[in-house]
Amino acid sequence: MKLTTTFFLLMSIVNVCYCSSLELHTDVVLFGALGDLSKKYLWQSFFQLYLNEQNENKTFSFYGISRDFQEEGSKKLSKILDNVSCKEKIGSLCDVKLSEFRQLVKYVQLKTDDQFETFGKLNLTNEQKNPNQKLGRIFYLALPPNVYSSVAGKLSSCCKLSLNQSWSRLVLEKPFGSDLQSALSMAKEIGKYFNEEEIYRVDHYLAKSVVKQVLPFRNRNFEKMEPILNNEHIERIEIAMKEPIDIKGRIEYYDKYGVIRDVMQNHLTELLALVTMEMPKNLQNDSEANKKKNKLLIQVKEVKEEQVVIGQYSKYLQHAKQENSNVSVSVYTPTFAAALLNIDSARWHGVPIILMSGKALDERSSYIRIIFKDSIMCVCGCKSFNVSQHSAKQIIFQINPGSLPTVGILVSKNLFSPQLPEGLEDMVVTAQESFVFGQSLNEFYFSVPKKDENAYVTVVKDLYLGDKKSFVTTEGLENLWNIWSPVVEKTKHKYPKPYFENNDISLNFQFSDNVLKYADTKYSLAEEELFEKDKLSVSAIPSHFLGHKLQVKPEIQLYISLAENVNKVAKDFAAREDAFHIALSGGTSSVQLYRTILKRFPKFPWKWTHIWQVDERCVSYNDQESNFKTIDEELLQHVQIPYTNIHPMPVNKVGILCSKGSEETYIAELIHHIPELELDYVILGVGQDGHTASLFPKSALLEEEKHLVNMTTTESGQKRMTLLYSIINKAKNIAVIVSGHRKHDIVDSLGRSERKLKSSYPILGVNPQFGNMTFYVDNAAWFGQ
């Protein structure tokens, strides 16, 4: 027994000595060396690899490959390398290593078969210096996917290592096909030249610092987490990737792939697998981990059409035209999507899993959010009920920080106190104002990665070490496309819901009975009203504008829609309250509304309607500029309405225009008829300068909170009486009419993403406290035609 133990101990010592003396030389061959990915991430990441790994036993050669001529390509590569820098390790050692790295990088033009053959024979290291030397070769293809197969074939002929103690690795960037068939076809072609162990498909999301900690965190807290990660305890799982940037400059790519193929079929579904797969016994065993992941992916049900909603930000077609894209294709491109997924297993049956991603949204945030059920109902002792102990229970893997100070893992304190794996450390939360999903950050245990490296630094390191957990296998790729390929095909000619950039609440969605749909199902344009030639216009119109509902239609249809709404609300209030109070503005837009109501709704409840004014000029009622004169001639003279229900602004008392106390008289009348001061409907317009009612830019009245009505003076010196925000914003319904091509500039200005103030654009001060608000904009004002 002692002899056997001694023998194994001796052999282990010999093996350690042998391994430590084993030399490794690696040739790194980067195709697309002058492209954006290489500029932004890859050269810096390869320098980090050299900085951390190079020593007397580990040596490197680096080759930047492009189709540019030798002299021109060398100059471009030199400029790129000038931007590679020492990130954290500032000092003489890093500077020396950086200088060495730049000297090691050689540019090579590769276009023809002869150039490939010459490169393989003359540039690459093909012979071992001694029996202890091992050779490695990394072929990183930062190229369009359509050339993967041909390049792989050439590399197999000229450059792939076949020596003992050697390895070759072919690295591919997504997309890996556009559907199941194309993905399998690509895999089959590449498989002719490189075997599965040699192929590394990059999903850089798997290399992000928090994502790398998902399985170690689950493993470290196995006894606490595994019993509750199931359908008995989990309400739902949310996996999201939100970005505020748009697709400008990448329209051609997005028209081919869209957000589902670009993000959801790969990144987000891989994240789903990490939090729901069975835990491997050995986290270091790539094969076991991939088997567990693929077993889970096979259990994920195929996504159905009714389980997906899609959207497109409003300026996408404009960007497509600027980039000379085929707009007839662009009209179908989703830039936002949400999907409801299900896992067909005893553990996860019935747990809704929501995947969501989009461009031009309100923040840059990516996360996995596991929300637990809470069935506790307080019966006794409710006065001292500990709210924090019974608030939402959740685990959040925050991959991109969003509103948080940094990335990390959050666990509700009322769930369990987590133990941390080696790569995480506690973060002390001191900011009381920090919130995550409506809860104070103080209600969570917050752990953060000890080292938050760029994902591509980790990709390159794992690639060099042969760690395949951050890469997609051929089996995994097939399983991913089995989930998504059918729904991609079924939605490819479906019009996405238009949404406004940066903050459009119309994207909010809901699910029930295994169906996912938008919470607001009303479209800003009804497709049945459009001719085929107008279809492209639909995707340029969001359903909300400035945070409120939006309708954009041809002028006649717009006023019909508004008149229908006013009639419906009027009948509802007349029946329920025996009174309907509406405040009308002046201007030609209102005239068109009056005429539409008179023509289409002869049974409008005028007997119970009270007419108020939003604003009025200090002129005689017989003056052509009088708003009330317009209301009277265009509306009141054509209906049977009690005289006592008409409430003109008292701007002309006993021949005195806007005498002192006129506004108090109107306030008193409002209070008498509407004690709660909640008008049932207010009709507003918007001027070319952004004013509404008689509230003009930079007016002191914009900050007035005490009064309901006041006098104001325009720049031309004309006095007016106007309702103020304090009563307008109490209204139960507000309609803002914007019509005519002259209003296009103000619509466009208001719609831009930069912050606007009501002091410059008074319409922005109109925000009903509890009521509904809708912008009614005709085509001329919206499109500028």
SEVEXFI-546464 format. One record per residue (C-alpha): residue in three letters; y, z, x. Coordinates in steps of 0.05 Angstrom, whole numbers, plus 5000, padded with zeros to 4 digits. Layout:
// SEVEXFI-546464
ALAYZX/...
***
This chain:
// SEVEXFI-546464
MET500050005000/LYS504750195057/LEU502949545094/THR504449115033/THR511149455021/THR512949375094/PHE511048635092/PHE515448485031/LEU521248875061/LEU520548485125/MET520347825088/SER526447995047/ILE530348155111/VAL528147495142/ASN530147125078/VAL537047455077/CYS538147275150/TYR535846555137/CYS540346475076/SER546346775111/SER545546285169/LEU544445675123/GLU550245185130/LEU553144785073/HIS557644175078/THR560443905013/ASP563643225001/VAL568343254942/VAL569742554913/LEU575142564860/PHE575841924818/GLY582441854781/ALA585642234839/LEU592641994820/GLY592042134745/ASP595242684703/LEU589143144703/SER588643114778/LYS596043214787/LYS596443814740/TYR589944174754/LEU584543874797/TRP587743834866/GLN590444534859/SER583544774837/PHE580044434895/PHE584944764943/GLN583345444911/LEU575945294923/TYR577345124996/LEU581645745004/ASN576246214975/GLU569845895001/GLN571145545067/ASN568445885130/GLU564445705191/ASN558145595149/LYS561545265090/THR565444635105/PHE568644095062/SER571043375060/PHE575543135004/TYR576542414980/GLY581542184929/ILE579241544895/SER583441044857/ARG584140294848/ASP591140274880/PHE591739924947/GLN590540365008/GLU597740445032/GLU600740534962/GLY595241014940/SER595841435003/LYS603241534992/LYS602241734919/LEU596642224937/SER600942534992/LYS606442674942/ILE601443004895/LEU598743444951/ASP605843654967/ASN605844014900/VAL599344394915/SER601345094935/CYS599245804951/LYS599346144883/GLU597746884894/LYS595646934966/ILE602446824998/GLY602246895073/SER600446565138/LEU592946505124/CYS594146135059/ASP599345685092/VAL594445515148/LYS588945365097/LEU593644935057/SER595444525118/GLU588044445134/PHE586544235063/ARG591943695062/GLN589243405127/LEU582143395100/VAL584042995038/LYS583242245049/TYR585241695001/VAL580241134989/GLN581040514946/LEU574640354908/LYS574239744863/THR568739274887/ASP561339384901/ASP562639254975/GLN567939804977/PHE563040294945/GLU557640114996/THR562340175055/PHE564940845029/GLY557841125022/LYS555840905092/LEU562041055133/ASN565941605098/LEU560742085069/THR556442565108/ASN549442285106/GLU545842655161/GLN544443395171/LYS546943675237/ASN541044145241/PRO535044375199/ASN539144955172/GLN544644505144/LYS544844355070/LEU549043775042/GLY552543764975/ARG556343224940/ILE561043284880/PHE563042644843/TYR568542844795/LEU570142284745/ALA577142414717/LEU576641714686/PRO576341394617/PRO569341504587/ASN568040754579/VAL567140694655/TYR562641294665/SER556240894664/SER558440344711/VAL561340844762/ALA555041274757/GLY550840664772/LYS554840484834/LEU554741204859/SER547241234849/SER546440614894/CYS551240794949/CYS552741524951/LYS547741984917/LEU544142454965/SER536542434969/LEU535442895029/ASN531743545027/GLN536244155022/SER541543724988/TRP544543624920/SER549143144882/ARG553143314820/LEU556442824772/VAL562343134733/LEU564742834668/GLU570942994626/LYS570942944550/PRO570742584503/PHE563242494507/GLY562841964454/SER566341894387/ASP560342044344/LEU552942214351/GLN550641504364/SER555841364418/ALA554742044451/LEU547241934456/SER548241224481/MET552841464536/ALA548042024555/LYS542241524559/GLU546141044604/ILE548341594652/GLY541341884651/LYS538841254685/TYR542441454748/PHE543042214748/ASN538142724719/GLU540143294673/GLU540743814728/GLU545743364764/ILE550343224704/TYR556143704691/ARG560143564627/VAL566543964629/ASP568944384570/HIS574644734603/TYR575245224544/LEU568645534566/ALA572045694632/LYS578046064604/SER578446784627/VAL577247114559/VAL571846624539/LYS568046774603/GLN568047504582/VAL565147414511/LEU557847474530/PRO558948014584/PHE563048414532/ARG557548344480/ASN552348534531/ARG556149154555/ASN556949384483/PHE550149144459/GLU548149794424/LYS554749824386/MET555949094370/GLU549248784356/PRO547649224296/ILE554249014262/LEU554648284282/ASN551148034219/ASN552247854146/GLU551448574124/HIS557848784159/ILE562048164172/GLU566747884120/ARG568447244158/ILE569746954227/GLU575946554244/ILE576446104305/ALA583145774316/MET587045354366/LYS594345254347/GLU599444864388/PRO606944754376/ILE607144094415/ASP606143424381/ILE602142814403/LYS607942394428/GLY605441984487/ARG598042054467/ILE598041674401/GLU592941154424/TYR588041694444/TYR589142104380/ASP588441494335/LYS581441414364/TYR579242134363/GLY583742574319/VAL583743334319/ILE576543424296/ARG573543024353/ASP578743264403/VAL578044014392/MET573544244336/GLN567143874352/ASN567144154423/HIS571744734442/LEU571645114376/THR564345004360/GLU562445244430/LEU566545884416/LEU562745964350/ALA556145944388/LEU558446474439/VAL559847004386/THR553946854340/MET548146674387/GLU542647164403/MET544047514469/PRO540047264529/LYS536347814568/ASN539247564633/LEU546447314632/GLN545646994700/ASN540046554676/ASP543345894656/SER537045614625/GLU535946214580/ALA543246244559/ASN543245504541/LYS536745574501/LYS539846134460/LYS546145734449/ASN542445104428/LYS537945494381/LEU544245744346/LEU547545054343/ILE541344774310/GLN542145304255/VAL549345104241/LYS549344684178/GLU552343984177/VAL559644024154/LYS560743714085/GLU566943334063/GLU568843864013/GLN568844384069/VAL574444034108/VAL581943944097/ILE586043494142/GLY593543414154/GLN598442994194/TYR605243224219/SER610942844187/LYS613542464249/TYR606742214272/LEU607641514244/GLN614641484274/HIS611541654342/ALA606041144330/LYS611140594318/GLN615040784381/GLU608640714421/ASN606840044388/SER600440324359/ASN596840024300/VAL600240404244/SER594940194194/VAL590140614235/SER595141174251/VAL596141314177/TYR589141624174/THR589542034239/PRO588942794227/THR593243234272/PHE591043854234/ALA584344054206/ALA580744654180/ALA573344704164/LEU568445194132/LEU561945254170/ASN555445614153/ILE549545844196/ASP542645774165/SER539446414192/ALA537547094165/ARG542847414209/TRP548746984189/HIS546946724119/GLY553046754074/VAL558246904127/PRO563946404123/ILE566146154191/ILE572945814192/LEU574945334247/MET582145104249/SER586444714297/GLY592844314295/LYS598844034332/ALA606244144316/LEU604644844288/ASP608645484294/GLU605845774359/ARG601145674417/SER595346134401/SER587746094407/TYR582946634384/ILE576246844356/ARG577347354301/ILE571447734272/ILE573448104208/PHE569048654182/LYS567848864110/ASP571249484084/SER568049774021/ILE571150474024/MET574750683960/CYS578851323962/VAL577351803904/CYS579452493928/GLY584352703982/CYS588052053976/LYS594852363990/SER592552514061/PHE588551874066/ASN588751654138/VAL591250934133/SER589750764205/GLN582550964197/HIS581750514137/SER585849904157/ALA582549244174/LYS576749284223/GLN576448704270/ILE574748444339/ILE579447924367/PHE578247504429/GLN585347264443/ILE584446644487/ASN591646404488/PRO596646974478/GLY600646744417/SER605147334399/LEU601347814444/PRO603848004514/THR597647714547/VAL590647454533/GLY585147964522/ILE579948284476/LEU582148734419/VAL577649214381/SER580049624321/LYS580150354339/ASN576750504273/LEU570850064293/PHE568450324361/SER570950494430/PRO568649924475/GLN565649974545/LEU568249444592/PRO564448964636/GLU566448864708/GLY571348304694/LEU575748704644/GLU580449294648/ASP584249704597/MET591449534581/VAL596050094559/VAL600049894498/THR606950194494/ALA610849694451/GLN611149964380/GLU613849304354/SER607948884377/PHE603648644320/VAL597348234313/PHE595247964244/GLY599948464211/GLN597249074248/SER600549464303/LEU597749344372/ASN597050094377/GLU591350064327/PHE586949694377/TYR583349814442/PHE586149254485/SER582549014547/VAL584848444592/PRO581548024646/LYS582648304716/LYS583847604739/ASP586747084693/GLU585346444731/ASN587045744707/ALA580945474671/TYR580244884719/VAL580045364779/THR573945674745/VAL570945004727/VAL571244774800/LYS568445444826/ASP562645434776/LEU561344704793/TYR560844864867/LEU556345454855/GLY551945064806/ASP553345534748/LYS552245104686/LYS554245604633/SER561245294630/PHE558544594621/VAL555444204563/THR548143984567/THR545543344535/GLU541643754484/GLY547844164468/LEU551943534461/GLU547043244410/ASN547043894371/LEU554643914368/TRP555043204342/ASN549643334290/ILE554343844259/TRP560543404258/SER558842664261/PRO557442584186/VAL564042894163/VAL568042504215/GLU565141864186/LYS566542074113/THR573842274126/LYS575841694172/HIS579341324115/LYS582041944079/TYR589542044078/PRO591342694113/LYS596143174078/PRO603043094109/TYR606243724137/PHE612943884168/GLU613144064241/ASN613044784267/ASN612845204204/ASP609944874141/ILE606645394096/SER603544834055/LEU597944824107/ASN595445494082/PHE588445404054/GLN583245794016/PHE575845774005/SER570845963950/ASP563945723928/ASN563045403997/VAL569044943985/LEU575344954027/LYS581944693999/TYR589444754009/ALA592545343972/ASP598144893948/THR594544283919/LYS600843923895/TYR602643323938/SER609843133948/LEU608042423927/ALA602742243877/GLU598641683907/GLU597541353840/GLU605041213836/LEU605040813900/PHE603640083911/GLU599039913969/LYS604939704012/ASP607840404003/LYS601640774029/LEU604440844099/SER610341234072/VAL605941784044/SER604042064111/ALA611342114132/ILE612842624077/PRO611043364083/SER609943784021/HIS614944314044/PHE621944284074/LEU625544874106/GLY619945314081/HIS620545104008/LYS616944593964/LEU619043873972/GLN618643263927/VAL620542583953/LYS620442003904/PRO624241383883/GLU630641593848/ILE628341483776/GLN621641833786/LEU625042403823/TYR629642563764/ILE623842503715/SER619943003755/LEU625843493758/ALA627343403684/GLU620143543667/ASN620344193706/VAL626944423675/ASN624144273605/LYS617744653619/VAL621345263646/ALA626345243589/LYS620945243536/ASP617145803570/PHE623246263574/ALA625746073505/ALA619046263475/ARG618246893516/GLU625347153522/ASP629046803466/ALA633946553519/PHE634146073577/HIS639946143627/ILE641345543673/ALA647145443722/LEU649344733734/SER653044413792/GLY657943843791/GLY657043163824/THR653742503804/SER646742773820/SER647243253762/VAL649542703716/GLN643142323727/LEU639142953711/TYR642943063645/ARG641742343624/THR634242403640/ILE633543043600/LEU637142743540/LYS632942113541/ARG626042413553/PHE626343103519/PRO629443063450/LYS626243733432/PHE629244113490/PRO630644833466/TRP638244783466/LYS639045313413/TRP636545843462/THR639645543524/HIS645745853559/ILE649745383605/TRP653145693666/GLN656845373723/VAL655145423797/ASP662145243819/GLU668644953794/ARG675044663821/CYS681645003803/VAL683844433758/SER685044323684/TYR678844203642/ASN681543513626/ASP682143333700/GLN677242803723/GLU675143273781/SER673143823733/ASN665743973737/PHE665744253667/LYS668943613640/THR662943233668/ILE657943733638/ASP661443693571/GLU661942943567/GLU655142773596/LEU651143333564/LEU654143833516/GLN657243323468/HIS650343023457/VAL646443653439/GLN646644193386/ILE648044813427/PRO651645443401/TYR658745483426/THR657546203447/ASN652045963495/ILE656945553537/HIS659945943595/PRO665045533635/MET668245853696/PRO675046123674/VAL679245723723/ASN684545553670/LYS686946163633/VAL692946053589/GLY695145463632/ILE694645863696/LEU689645583746/CYS684946083780/SER689346673763/LYS688047353793/GLY681947683763/SER678647033741/GLU672447163782/GLU671847883753/THR672047573683/TYR666147123700/ILE662247683732/ALA663248113670/GLU660647543627/LEU654547453671/ILE652948193669/HIS653748203593/HIS648747653581/ILE644147753641/PRO643948493658/GLU638748383714/LEU643147813742/GLU637047363748/LEU638746673725/ASP632646293700/TYR634545633735/VAL639945413784/ILE641344683800/LEU644544573868/GLY646443983911/VAL647643903986/GLY653843594017/GLN653843144078/ASP656243744118/GLY650644194092/HIS654844574041/THR652044773973/ALA655645023911/SER662645133940/LEU660045504001/PHE662545124061/PRO660945174136/LYS664145754172/SER666746054107/ALA667446814106/LEU663846804038/LEU657346634073/GLU656847364094/GLU659347654028/GLU654148113998/LYS657948553948/HIS660748033900/LEU657247533855/VAL662947053846/ASN669046913889/MET674746433903/THR674545973963/THR679145443993/THR676844784023/GLU679544494088/SER683944034046/GLY687044654013/GLN683644583945/LYS681845243912/ARG675045333879/MET670945863844/THR663645923864/LEU657346333855/LEU655246693918/TYR648446783952/SER647947483921/ILE646647183852/ILE643946493871/ASN638246813910/LYS636247253851/ALA634746633809/LYS627646533784/ASN627845783798/ILE632345373843/ALA632544613849/VAL636444273905/ILE638043543891/VAL639143083951/SER640242353934/GLY643041723965/HIS642541424034/ARG648941774056/LYS645142434054/HIS639742194103/ASP643442454164/ILE643943164137/VAL636643154115/ASP634642924185/SER639043444218/LEU636344014176/GLY629243794189/ARG629643824264/SER625744384296/GLU631444724333/ARG634245354302/LYS639745264250/LEU644545774222/LYS647345834152/SER654345894183/SER653645154202/TYR649144944144/PRO650445374083/ILE644445094045/LEU640145494094/GLY642846134062/VAL639445953996/ASN632846333998/PRO630646623931/GLN628347353936/PHE622547263888/GLY623546593854/ASN621345883867/MET625445363904/THR624244613909/PHE627944063945/TYR628343423903/VAL629942863953/ASP630042123935/ASN627241583981/ALA634141354003/ALA636042054028/TRP629342174061/PHE628241494094/GLY635441294102/GLN634440644063/
***
